[in-house]
């Protein structure tokens, strides 16, 4: 018996499709026949909000791909066979990410999910402290305007830099790899902040929006005197500058928590347990911010992930960079010593660099850099120290894959298990994970590669519960 289905439209049909119902054979798979919208959008239309929203949906918004309009004028059976596929109405589309929060959309088991492309350190500080000069040197470009006036960086410049790791060269030499591929870290140069930014002064709102997108903060502090470079506060005091930026971030976080708290209180009164748990988390954070302490100092143990979801700026880890004059690049000066003391009191790392010297080094040939650094009494560049410190600040570690084509470093978060580590290479590796052949870096080098490690019994077969360690040389077995 030929069964038939009756479909009724959710919204008024176009003039060409005034039939009250459409008869469709059950053997035909129909995605959409006429112009329509989903139930959530229909509710928006009924309340009349879409008409007041820029780019919002309206009953005349096309909800089918080209071909759906042509199908509207055909008989019901012909329209059914066309089977026009719906597209997402404009008001339901996912907004594009910001310039720092880079995302990758990929299909997985029939679903599309957002995954972060990498880890980002935002370079922040007052105007004219050397942020853009440092960023230019880090990325070895002149993309950021290193000009001597406030707010010369308005949109954040973003660049990926290779993480220096001498272990990779040793592995490539032993494995006779044709190519070396280091891991990388993302840095963003964010516009300078001034006093009153939490209330919108300067480029405050834009600054705060950009800094919320980063994973860690690299706070550049000016530790040199130069009459040719203006200072927004009138004089050089790195500790005062750090307090200015930190205060603005704390005020913005406190305002964010107070606004969030109002809605949670209403839900908690109605018996919402999740809202009550959120209030319990917010209470110590709000108390710390009100007392002039960053939220990171009051995060309850075991609640780090929940606190991160609040998107507070003062919960992000901080690396202080003391930007000194060229003569103090190797030893630092009195101002950088004050920065180191302040950072130690907070339990935060600090690095001394001379952005001017780093900019010169970035323009040199690779062969000349070591000699130039030695003449200054430096074992390595300040940029390498910043990159390694930023890498550690984010709690990241590196594992390696070695083969004849390439020796490659891969970035994972400390504590990652083997299947998730395999998924960094490709999603199929994680889904079809069977086991991982693992050799510690020290054993790989000491025994001259995989064959020697296997003969000495240093090659291990690890399963799904293995927590990958920094420096592991891995080969994944999988089946999809």
Secondary structure as UniProt FT lines:
FT   STRAND          4..7
FT   HELIX           15..17
FT   STRAND          22..25
FT   TURN            26..27
FT   HELIX           39..47
FT   HELIX           50..52
FT   TURN            54..55
FT   TURN            59..60
FT   TURN            66..67
FT   HELIX           68..72
FT   HELIX           76..82
FT   HELIX           90..92
FT   STRAND          103..108
FT   TURN            109..110
FT   STRAND          111..116
FT   STRAND          120..124
FT   TURN            127..128
FT   HELIX           131..139
FT   TURN            150..151
FT   STRAND          157..162
FT   HELIX           166..175
FT   STRAND          179..181
FT   STRAND          184..189
FT   TURN            195..196
FT   HELIX           197..199
FT   TURN            202..203
FT   HELIX           204..211
FT   TURN            212..213
FT   STRAND          216..222
FT   TURN            227..228
FT   TURN            232..233
FT   HELIX           238..269
FT   TURN            270..271
FT   HELIX           273..290
FT   TURN            291..292
FT   HELIX           295..298
FT   TURN            301..302
FT   HELIX           304..309
FT   TURN            310..311
FT   HELIX           313..315
FT   STRAND          317..323
FT   HELIX           326..328
FT   TURN            329..331
FT   HELIX           334..346
FT   STRAND          349..353
FT   HELIX           355..362
FT   HELIX           366..375
FT   TURN            376..377
FT   HELIX           382..393
FT   TURN            394..395
FT   STRAND          396..402
FT   STRAND          406..413
FT   TURN            414..415
FT   HELIX           418..425
FT   HELIX           427..431
FT   STRAND          433..439
FT   HELIX           441..446
FT   TURN            447..448
FT   HELIX           450..455
FT   TURN            456..457
FT   STRAND          460..462
FT   TURN            464..465
FT   TURN            470..471
FT   STRAND          473..478
//
